[in-house]
Amino acid sequence: MTLANPLGLLALLGIPAVLAIHFLQRKAKEIPISTLFLLEHTRRQSPGGRRFERLSNSLPLWLQILAVLLLAWLLCGPRFPRPGSVQRLAIVFDSSASMAAFKTTAIERLHPLLPKLRGQAAILEITALSATPESPRIYSGSSPEEFFTALEKNWQPVTGPLDSSHSLRLARTIASTEGIVLFITDTIPQAPPPFSAEVISVGKPLENTGMAGVSFDQENDTRIWKAIVRNYGTSPAKRSWSLVTANGSSTPREIELAPGGMLTIQSAFPAGAENVRVVLLPDDFPADDVLPLVAPAPKSLNVFTTPSPAFEPLFQRVLRSLDGITASNDAATADLHLVAYNPLDPSIATGNAVVFNLDETRSGAWMKGGIISDTHPLAAGLNWQPLLVRESVSLEARPSDIILVRQENRPLILLRSAPSGTRQLLFNFDPTLSNLEQQPAFIVLMHRFIESLRDAKIAPLAGNFETNQSVRLSLKPDIPPLVTAMDPAGSPLPAAISSGNVTTLPVAGFLTVRQDSLTLLDAAFHFGDPRESDFTACSPTTGDPASGAAALARNTVPDPFKNLWLLLLTAALIFSWHFVKQPAAAKNHPEVPSPEAI
């Protein structure tokens, strides 16, 4: 049972008022007489006038108290649970990595809140969603115990900042217009969330210092790692770090950082070591206190270059800008060909290639007209407007070619794909008769194209990645890969492969992917999002959301005996009035004669 109007209990203040009235008695009128048999029997009255006296037990008193109780009951509007009523609750959990520091706090906040949100409904249907739209549901059911168990297991906040509006829209659809939608986060948003969702923030400012990134340099024969350590707090930080391997750890080294300060730490990467990691002294947010490392090694690409004195400097500059490139003398086994196309000898390599048009006449005029770039992923976002090109002999374009860049009706850069899966990037002009080498878009386009070939190659890859980063792997068909994941200490971690060749990396540690006897991926993954390591803007919300009057009316029914209580109230008032009026009738009796008249 619940009260629709708890303020109706104020009507109970009428009980002390009734008692106070009955404590006060009227002063009796004194009439001296000689005999007593002429007096009618009268009720006892106070001889002292209006003063407090012992309360007398009378029927009007109890009738008036009953009337006050009935009036308070009716004003409170009692409501009783409706059989089979359902209260829908959809909760969207912020899955950004900073919530890992407040996961326990969020769960503790929800324990006493669920019974309040259930209200008077017979069943509370709970749907828990992650703010990441593509993530599966955390829980769906009506058992609070199972909900909290699933929350501990399935809610893993490891992503970066994201837009929660898609998940809130889904939550509102599930809860319907009459249900409740909650958004659990660690920072109060500047604007109210959409879809009438209520925010519960469980965050608070934390003093955090962590590692924000890593890079590698080569000094002679020694590989050097460099990591950035940042103090995200508002107070000076004094921390210590050490390099840990399977064989032991180095001597801890202390560092001091000012509020918001950054510092680079570095050391030689131990050759042949396993489970290499840089460890900071732990704090309230341990995700960025450990940095697992492997020696990076990109997939090797064998490149065959066609002898061309005119293009040799260009070819060498392109190759020097790339890692993992090996010169090949065998055109048949090369992964990439750098080709100079001569229209007088029109033959193009059949494999993956970058083809440059060679014009030996060198007599063309500068081309005029606007340059248009396609939205293909290779050319997206690149600025080709400063490109200047002279007229030259043109390649023969095919209907299936994708024109990435054109000037008026002249295709300048084309992408050609073959049924066998090979790809060719064609420059339909002589680069030495243009300012192509001075264009940043040129080197970006070359890198995009060559890296796409590298991604498609089935070859070993070693690298350092961030948590939740997607890694593209080319796998042999019809052979299931073996995925092994470990935390920084070497304990096994769950690893899941989905969407064909996309592997989602969990939390932090090491990952290995093998097919047959070939190791396709040897990776270390770490948390490296500085936005999630900054807790200075975190703050909690006060108060709990309520289920609302609409939910109360929907899940309860009014008192079925309301009319009966109203009749009893009326009857109590009438009878009380009747008995109170009886003494007044004595005023109509003849006045008793004085002793002198008798």
C-alpha positions in Angstrom: 0.0 0.0 0.0 1.2 3.5 -0.8 -0.2 7.0 -0.2 -0.9 9.2 -3.2 -1.0 12.3 -1.0 1.2 11.9 2.1 0.4 15.5 3.1 -3.0 14.2 4.0 -1.5 12.9 7.2 -1.5 16.4 8.5 -5.2 16.0 9.1 -4.2 13.8 12.1 -3.3 17.0 13.9 -7.1 17.3 14.5 -6.8 14.6 17.2 -4.9 16.8 19.6 -7.3 19.6 18.8 -10.3 17.4 19.7 -8.6 16.3 22.9 -7.8 19.8 23.9 -11.4 20.9 23.4 -12.7 18.0 25.6 -10.2 19.0 28.3 -11.9 22.4 28.6 -15.2 22.4 30.5 -17.9 25.1 30.9 -18.2 26.8 34.3 -21.5 25.8 36.1 -24.1 28.5 37.1 -24.8 28.5 40.9 -28.5 28.7 42.1 -29.0 28.5 45.9 -32.1 26.4 46.8 -33.4 24.9 50.0 -34.1 21.4 48.8 -32.6 19.1 46.3 -35.6 17.0 45.2 -36.8 19.8 42.9 -33.6 19.6 40.7 -33.5 17.4 37.8 -30.5 15.1 37.5 -27.8 17.0 35.7 -24.4 15.9 34.3 -21.4 16.8 36.3 -19.7 20.1 35.3 -16.6 21.8 36.3 -17.1 24.1 39.3 -14.0 26.1 38.5 -14.8 27.5 35.1 -12.8 27.1 31.9 -9.7 25.1 32.9 -8.1 21.8 32.1 -9.6 18.9 33.9 -9.3 15.1 33.7 -10.6 13.9 30.3 -14.1 12.4 30.6 -14.9 9.3 28.5 -17.8 10.3 26.2 -19.3 9.1 23.0 -18.8 12.5 21.2 -15.1 12.3 21.9 -14.7 8.9 20.2 -16.9 9.9 17.3 -14.9 13.0 16.7 -11.6 11.1 16.8 -13.0 8.5 14.4 -14.0 11.3 12.1 -10.5 12.8 12.1 -9.0 9.4 11.3 -11.4 8.8 8.4 -10.7 12.3 7.1 -6.9 11.7 7.2 -7.3 8.3 5.4 -9.4 9.8 2.6 -7.1 12.8 2.1 -4.0 10.6 1.9 -5.5 8.8 -1.1 -4.3 5.2 -0.3 -3.6 3.0 -3.3 -3.0 -0.7 -3.5 -0.8 -2.7 -5.9 -2.5 -3.8 -9.1 -2.2 -7.5 -9.7 0.2 -8.3 -12.6 1.4 -4.7 -13.0 4.8 -4.2 -14.7 7.3 -1.4 -14.3 9.8 -1.2 -17.2 13.3 0.1 -16.4 16.0 0.5 -19.1 19.5 1.4 -17.9 22.3 2.6 -20.2 25.7 2.3 -18.7 28.6 4.5 -19.8 31.2 2.2 -21.2 34.0 4.7 -21.4 37.2 3.5 -19.7 37.0 6.1 -16.9 33.9 4.3 -15.5 36.2 1.4 -14.5 37.2 3.5 -11.5 33.6 3.8 -10.4 32.1 0.5 -11.3 31.8 -0.7 -7.7 30.3 2.7 -6.7 27.7 2.4 -9.5 26.6 -1.1 -8.5 26.3 0.0 -4.8 24.2 3.0 -5.9 21.7 0.8 -7.8 21.2 -1.7 -4.9 18.8 0.5 -2.8 17.5 2.3 -5.9 15.8 -0.6 -7.7 13.1 -1.2 -5.0 12.2 2.5 -5.1 11.9 2.5 -8.9 9.8 -0.6 -8.8 7.3 1.2 -6.6 4.0 -0.7 -6.2 4.4 -2.7 -9.5 4.2 -6.4 -9.1 7.2 -7.0 -11.6 10.2 -4.8 -12.4 11.5 -5.6 -15.9 15.1 -4.6 -16.2 17.1 -4.0 -19.4 20.7 -3.1 -19.1 22.5 -1.7 -22.2 26.0 -0.5 -22.9 26.5 3.0 -24.3 28.4 1.4 -27.1 25.7 0.8 -29.8 27.2 -2.4 -31.2 27.7 -4.1 -27.8 25.3 -6.9 -26.8 22.8 -6.3 -24.0 24.3 -6.6 -20.5 21.1 -8.0 -19.0 17.4 -8.5 -19.7 15.0 -9.9 -17.2 13.1 -9.3 -13.9 15.5 -10.7 -11.3 17.6 -8.1 -9.4 20.0 -10.7 -8.2 20.7 -12.0 -11.8 20.9 -8.4 -13.0 23.8 -7.5 -10.5 25.6 -10.8 -11.4 25.4 -10.0 -15.1 26.5 -6.4 -14.4 29.7 -7.6 -12.7 30.5 -10.0 -15.5 29.3 -8.2 -18.7 29.8 -4.5 -18.0 33.4 -3.9 -19.1 34.1 -0.1 -19.5 37.1 0.1 -21.8 36.1 2.4 -24.7 36.9 6.0 -25.3 34.4 8.9 -25.2 31.3 8.1 -27.3 27.8 9.4 -28.1 25.2 7.6 -26.0 22.2 9.0 -27.8 21.8 5.9 -29.9 21.7 3.6 -26.9 19.3 6.0 -25.1 17.0 5.9 -28.1 17.0 2.1 -27.9 16.4 2.2 -24.2 13.4 4.5 -24.6 12.0 2.2 -27.2 12.3 -0.8 -24.8 10.9 1.1 -21.8 8.1 2.7 -23.9 6.8 6.2 -23.0 5.6 5.0 -19.6 8.9 3.3 -18.5 12.0 4.7 -16.8 15.3 5.3 -18.6 18.5 5.9 -16.6 21.9 6.9 -17.8 24.7 5.8 -15.5 27.9 7.9 -16.0 30.7 9.6 -14.0 30.3 13.2 -15.3 27.1 15.3 -15.2 26.4 16.3 -18.8 26.1 20.0 -19.6 22.8 19.4 -21.3 20.1 17.0 -20.2 20.2 13.7 -22.1 17.7 13.0 -24.8 14.6 10.8 -24.7 13.6 11.9 -21.1 16.5 9.9 -19.6 17.5 10.6 -16.0 21.2 10.9 -15.2 22.9 9.2 -12.3 26.5 10.3 -12.0 28.7 8.3 -9.6 32.1 10.0 -10.4 34.3 12.2 -8.3 37.6 14.0 -9.0 40.6 11.7 -8.8 44.3 12.5 -8.7 45.6 10.3 -11.6 49.0 9.9 -13.2 49.4 7.5 -16.1 51.1 6.7 -19.4 49.7 8.4 -22.5 51.5 6.8 -25.4 54.6 4.9 -26.6 57.0 5.2 -29.5 60.1 3.4 -30.7 63.4 4.6 -32.1 66.5 2.8 -33.4 69.9 3.9 -32.2 72.6 1.9 -34.0 71.7 -1.7 -33.1 69.6 -0.8 -30.0 65.9 -0.4 -30.1 64.7 2.3 -27.7 61.2 2.7 -26.3 59.8 6.1 -25.2 56.7 6.5 -23.1 54.9 9.7 -22.1 53.8 10.0 -18.4 51.2 12.6 -17.6 49.8 14.0 -14.4 46.1 14.6 -14.9 45.5 15.8 -11.4 45.5 19.2 -9.8 48.3 18.4 -7.3 52.0 17.6 -7.8 52.6 13.9 -8.3 55.6 11.8 -7.3 55.7 8.4 -8.8 58.1 5.6 -9.5 58.4 3.3 -12.6 60.3 0.1 -13.5 60.7 -2.1 -16.5 59.4 -5.6 -15.8 60.1 -8.8 -17.8 59.6 -12.5 -17.2 63.1 -12.6 -15.7 62.6 -9.8 -13.1 62.3 -6.0 -12.9 64.6 -3.1 -13.0 65.4 -0.8 -10.1 62.4 1.6 -9.5 63.1 5.2 -10.7 61.3 8.1 -9.2 59.8 11.0 -11.3 58.0 14.2 -10.2 55.3 15.9 -12.3 53.6 19.3 -11.8 49.8 19.5 -12.1 49.0 18.8 -15.7 52.7 18.1 -16.5 54.2 15.5 -18.8 57.5 13.7 -18.9 59.1 11.2 -21.3 60.7 8.1 -19.8 62.8 5.8 -22.0 65.1 2.7 -21.9 66.5 0.1 -24.2 64.1 -2.7 -25.2 65.5 -5.9 -23.8 66.3 -8.2 -26.8 64.6 -11.5 -26.7 62.6 -10.7 -23.5 59.0 -11.9 -23.0 56.2 -10.1 -21.2 57.9 -6.7 -21.3 56.0 -4.0 -19.5 56.6 -0.6 -18.0 54.9 -0.4 -14.6 54.0 2.8 -12.7 53.2 2.8 -9.0 49.4 2.1 -8.9 46.8 4.7 -8.1 42.9 4.9 -8.2 42.9 4.3 -11.9 45.2 1.4 -12.7 44.3 1.1 -16.4 47.0 3.5 -17.5 49.6 2.4 -14.9 50.9 -0.5 -17.0 52.3 -0.4 -20.5 52.9 -3.9 -22.2 55.4 -3.8 -25.0 56.6 -6.0 -27.9 59.3 -5.2 -30.5 57.3 -3.7 -33.4 57.8 -5.3 -36.8 55.4 -4.4 -39.7 54.6 -6.9 -42.4 57.4 -7.0 -44.9 56.7 -6.0 -48.5 58.9 -7.0 -51.4 59.1 -4.2 -53.9 60.3 -4.5 -57.5 61.2 -1.3 -59.3 61.3 -1.0 -63.1 64.6 0.6 -64.1 63.9 4.2 -65.1 66.5 6.9 -64.8 63.8 9.6 -64.9 61.9 8.2 -62.0 64.6 6.6 -59.9 64.9 9.6 -57.4 61.1 9.5 -57.0 61.0 5.8 -56.4 63.8 6.0 -53.8 62.1 8.8 -51.9 58.9 6.8 -51.7 60.6 3.7 -50.5 62.6 5.6 -47.8 59.3 6.9 -46.3 58.0 3.4 -45.7 58.9 0.8 -43.0 59.2 -2.9 -43.7 60.2 -2.5 -47.4 62.6 -5.0 -49.0 63.9 -4.6 -52.5 63.2 -7.5 -54.7 64.9 -8.6 -57.9 62.2 -11.1 -58.9 59.1 -9.4 -60.4 57.1 -12.7 -60.2 57.3 -12.9 -56.4 57.2 -9.2 -55.6 54.3 -7.8 -53.5 54.5 -4.4 -55.3 55.8 -3.0 -58.5 56.9 0.6 -59.1 56.5 0.9 -62.8 57.3 3.6 -65.4 54.8 3.3 -68.2 56.0 4.2 -71.7 53.2 4.8 -74.3 55.7 3.7 -77.0 56.0 0.4 -75.2 52.5 -0.1 -73.7 52.9 -2.9 -71.2 51.8 -2.8 -67.5 52.7 -5.2 -64.8 50.0 -7.7 -63.9 50.4 -7.7 -60.1 50.0 -4.9 -57.5 51.6 -1.8 -58.9 52.0 1.9 -58.8 52.3 3.1 -62.4 53.7 6.5 -63.5 53.2 7.7 -67.1 56.5 8.6 -68.9 56.4 11.3 -71.6 59.7 11.6 -73.4 58.6 14.4 -75.6 58.3 16.8 -72.6 56.6 19.5 -74.7 53.1 19.7 -73.3 51.5 22.9 -72.1 50.2 23.4 -68.6 46.7 21.9 -68.2 43.8 24.2 -67.3 40.5 23.6 -65.6 39.2 22.6 -62.1 40.5 19.6 -60.3 37.9 17.2 -58.8 38.7 14.5 -56.2 36.6 11.4 -55.6 35.3 10.4 -52.2 37.0 7.0 -52.4 38.8 6.0 -49.1 42.2 6.3 -50.8 41.5 9.9 -51.8 39.1 11.1 -49.1 40.1 14.4 -47.4 43.1 15.1 -49.7 43.7 18.5 -51.3 44.8 18.3 -54.9 44.0 21.9 -55.9 47.7 23.1 -55.9 48.6 20.3 -58.4 50.0 21.6 -61.7 50.3 19.1 -64.6 51.6 19.4 -68.2 49.8 17.8 -71.1 51.2 14.3 -71.9 50.3 11.1 -73.6 47.4 9.5 -71.8 46.9 6.0 -70.5 44.0 4.0 -71.9 41.4 4.0 -69.1 39.0 1.1 -68.7 35.3 1.3 -67.8 36.0 -0.5 -64.6 38.7 2.0 -63.4 37.9 4.3 -60.5 38.9 7.9 -61.3 40.3 9.2 -58.0 41.4 12.7 -59.4 40.4 14.4 -62.6 41.1 17.7 -64.2 38.2 18.7 -66.5 37.7 15.6 -68.6 41.2 14.2 -68.2 41.6 11.5 -65.5 44.8 12.2 -63.6 44.9 9.3 -61.0 43.0 6.0 -61.4 42.5 2.9 -59.3 42.4 -0.4 -61.3 41.3 -3.7 -59.8 41.7 -7.1 -61.4 39.4 -10.2 -60.8 42.4 -11.9 -59.2 42.4 -9.3 -56.4 45.4 -7.3 -57.5 45.2 -3.5 -57.5 47.1 -0.8 -59.4 47.4 2.9 -58.8 47.8 4.7 -62.1 49.2 8.3 -62.5 48.0 9.4 -65.9 50.7 12.1 -66.3 54.5 12.4 -66.1 55.3 13.3 -62.4 58.5 15.0 -63.6 56.4 17.4 -65.7 54.3 18.4 -62.6 54.7 19.6 -59.0 53.5 16.2 -57.7 56.4 15.6 -55.4 55.7 18.8 -53.6 52.1 17.8 -52.8 51.4 16.3 -49.3 48.4 14.6 -50.8 50.7 12.5 -53.0 52.7 10.9 -50.2 49.5 10.3 -48.2 47.9 8.6 -51.2 51.0 6.4 -51.7 51.0 5.4 -48.1 47.3 4.6 -48.1 47.6 2.4 -51.2 50.7 0.6 -50.1 49.4 0.0 -46.5 46.2 -1.5 -48.0 48.4 -4.0 -49.9 50.2 -4.7 -46.7 47.0 -5.3 -44.8 45.9 -7.8 -47.4 49.1 -9.8 -47.3 49.2 -13.0 -45.1 52.4 -12.4 -43.2 53.6 -12.0 -39.6 52.9 -8.7 -37.8 54.2 -7.5 -34.5 53.0 -4.2 -33.0 51.8 -2.2 -30.0 48.1 -1.2 -30.0 45.6 0.6 -27.8 42.8 -1.1 -25.9 39.7 -1.7 -28.0 41.6 -0.9 -31.2 40.6 -3.0 -34.2 43.3 -5.0 -35.9 42.9 -6.2 -39.5 44.4 -9.5 -40.2 44.5 -11.5 -43.5 43.8 -15.1 -42.7 44.2 -18.3 -44.7 40.7 -19.5 -45.9 39.0 -22.5 -44.1 41.6 -22.6 -41.4 40.4 -21.4 -37.9 43.0 -19.2 -36.2 44.2 -19.9 -32.7 44.0 -16.7 -30.5 45.9 -16.5 -27.2 45.6 -13.5 -24.9 47.4 -12.8 -21.6 47.3 -10.0 -19.1 50.5 -8.2 -18.3 51.4 -10.7 -15.7 51.0 -13.6 -18.1 47.6 -14.9 -17.0 45.2 -16.0 -19.8 42.5 -13.5 -20.9 39.4 -14.2 -23.0 39.8 -13.2 -26.6 37.0 -13.2 -29.1 37.1 -13.2 -32.9 34.1 -11.7 -34.7 33.2 -10.3 -38.1 35.6 -12.6 -39.9 39.0 -11.1 -39.4 38.4 -8.5 -36.8 39.7 -9.2 -33.3 38.6 -7.1 -30.3 41.4 -6.6 -27.7 40.3 -6.8 -24.1 41.7 -4.4 -21.4 45.5 -4.7 -21.5 48.1 -7.4 -22.1 49.5 -9.5 -24.9 47.8 -11.2 -27.9 49.0 -13.8 -30.3 47.1 -15.1 -33.4 48.4 -18.3 -35.2 47.3 -20.3 -38.2 48.9 -23.6 -38.6 52.5 -23.0 -37.6 52.5 -19.3 -38.8 52.3 -16.6 -36.2 50.2 -13.9 -37.9 50.0 -11.4 -35.0 52.2 -10.8 -32.0 50.8 -7.8 -30.2 50.8 -5.8 -26.9 47.8 -3.7 -26.1 47.6 -0.9 -23.6 45.2 1.8 -22.4 46.3 5.1 -24.0 43.3 7.5 -24.1 44.3 10.7 -22.2 40.7 11.9 -22.3 39.5 9.0 -20.1 42.4 9.4 -17.7 41.3 12.9 -16.7 38.9 12.9 -13.7 38.9 16.6 -12.9 35.4 17.1 -14.4 33.8 14.1 -12.7 31.1 14.8 -10.1 28.2 12.9 -8.5 24.5 13.6 -8.7 22.5 14.0 -5.5 19.1 12.5 -5.0 17.4 9.5 -6.6 15.0 9.5 -9.5 11.4 8.6 -8.7 9.0 6.4 -10.6 6.5 9.3 -10.9 2.8 9.9 -10.4 2.0 8.3 -13.8 3.6 5.0 -12.8 1.9 5.1 -9.4 -1.5 5.5 -11.1 -0.7 2.8 -13.6 0.5 0.2 -11.2 -2.0 0.7 -8.3 -5.7 0.9 -7.7 -7.5 3.3 -5.3 -9.1 2.2 -2.1 -12.2 0.1 -3.0 -13.9 1.1 0.3 -13.6 4.8 -0.3 -17.3 5.4 -0.4 -17.9 3.4 2.7 -15.3 5.4 4.7 -17.0 8.6 3.4 -20.4 7.4 4.7 -18.9 6.5 8.1 -17.3 10.0 8.3 -20.6 11.6 7.6 -22.4 9.5 10.2 -19.7 10.1 12.8 -20.1 13.9 12.4 -23.9 13.8 12.6 -24.0 11.6 15.7 -21.3 13.7 17.4 -23.3 16.9 16.6 -26.5 15.2 18.0 -24.9 14.3 21.4 -23.2 17.7 21.7 -26.5 19.5 21.2 -28.4 17.5 24.0 -27.0 19.7 26.9 -28.1 22.8 25.1 -31.7 21.6 25.2 -31.7 22.2 28.9 -31.8 25.9 28.3 -35.4 25.5 27.2 -36.4 24.1 30.6 -38.3 26.5 33.1 -36.0 28.3 35.4 -35.9 26.9 38.9 -37.6 29.3 41.3 -35.5 31.0 43.9 -35.9 30.1 47.6 -37.7 33.3 48.3 -40.4 32.3 45.9 -41.0 28.9 47.4 
